[in-house]
Structure formats: structure tokens, C-alpha cells
Amino acid sequence: MVEATPNFEILGYATSGEHALAAVEELEPDLVLLDIRMPGIDGIETAARLHSSRPEVIVVLISIEEPPNLPRGTGSCGAAAVIRKQDFGPALIRQLWSVHGHST
């Protein structure tokens, strides 16, 4: 979806929460998309750590789960939004970017 969104590019991928934290330090992205369920530390904990160490980075959690079934902590981890994978697309990426004070 990111590649299909004009003016956005993928800087990297991570296969675990720990890998995501290291990748953010190395690549310095403006936007990070995290799956809630990841190996190692989950997306919620990863988002909390990113929010603490790099508050300028917009973190978006993505899940296949419906809101009532989401794990605890999604609302307090510092993520800008929690999005269902089914709803995720270029228009939503641009909307999130716009809402959080950035423009392309």
C-alpha cells in the first residue's frame, strides 16, 4: 500500500519488534507501520518504546482484529492510530499523514 501512495516510499522492513526498533534508529523514518502481533516484543510494546525514544515518528498499529478484540494497551502506547488491515490503503495513509501535521 505504501508503494501505491504518491510521495511515500518504503525505507525498510522489520520481522520483529526488536528489529523494528533497530531499523527506526538506522533509517530515521517519519512514519512506522507496525503489526500488533509480531514475534519478540509485540507491536504495542514496540510502539510504546518508539514513542518514548522518538516521539516525532508517527507510529500506526495495524491488525486484522476488530476493535473489541484488540489487546490491552493499544490506546496508551503512543501510536497515532490503530487500523484494521482490511481498511488500510493509500487514502488512509494520506489521511493519517495529514491529520498528524505533515504534508507531502
N, C-alpha and C positions, 0 to 999 in steps of 0.2 A: 504494500500500500504506500509506503514511503516513496518508493521509486516512481510511483504513478502520480505523486503530488508535485506540481511545479514548484521549483525553488527549494526543494528539500532533497537532501542526499543522505545516504547511509554511510556512516563513518566506520561502523564495525558491528560485530555481533558478539554476544556472550552466551555461554552454555550453562552458567550457574550464577548465583548471586555474587559469589566471591570474584568470579571472572568479570562480572559487570562492574563491580567497584573498581577493579584494576583498570578496566577499559576506559571508564569515565576519567580516571586520573590521567591516563595516557593520551586519550583522544580529545578531551575537553569539549564534549558536545553541548549544545543548547537544550536539546530535548532527548529524553531517555524513555523508551517504551519497555516496560517490564511485565512479563507474565507473572501473575500472582503465585502460581505453582511452579517453582524452579528447584533443581537439585541444589543441595547445600543450603545456604540461607535462602529463604523464600523471598518473593518479590516485595512483600510488605516490610520485612526487616531490611532488605536492600534499599528500598525507598527511604526508610527512616534514616539509615546511615548516610545516604546521598544527601538528603535534606539537611542533615546536621553538618556535613563536611562541605557541601557545595550547594547552598540554598538558592543560588541563581539558576541552577539547572531545573528545567521543567521535567518532572517525572510523572508519567502516566502509567497506571496499572491496567493490565488487560487480562480478562478472564472469560472463560466460557460459561461461568456460573452466573445465575440470576442473583440480583442484589440480596434477597433474603438468605441465600446460601453462602455468601462470601465469608471468608474467615474474619475473626475479630481483628481489629487494628487497621482496617483499610481506611477508616475515616480520620485516623490520628497519626498516620505515618509520614505526612508531609507531601503525599502525592497530590498533584493538581486535580486529578480525576481518576475515576475507575470506570473503564469502558468495557462493554461486552464485545468479544471478538466478532460477534455477528453484526454489530453496529459500526465497527471500525472501518474507515475508508478515508480517501483524500479530503472530502468535505469536512469530516470530523477533525482531522489533523489540522486543517487550516483554521477551523473554528477554535480549537483549543489554543492554537498559537496566537490568534487574535485576542482571545479573552485574557490571556496571561501577559498582555502588554508588548508583544513582539509583532513585527511585521516583516514581510518578505517582499 
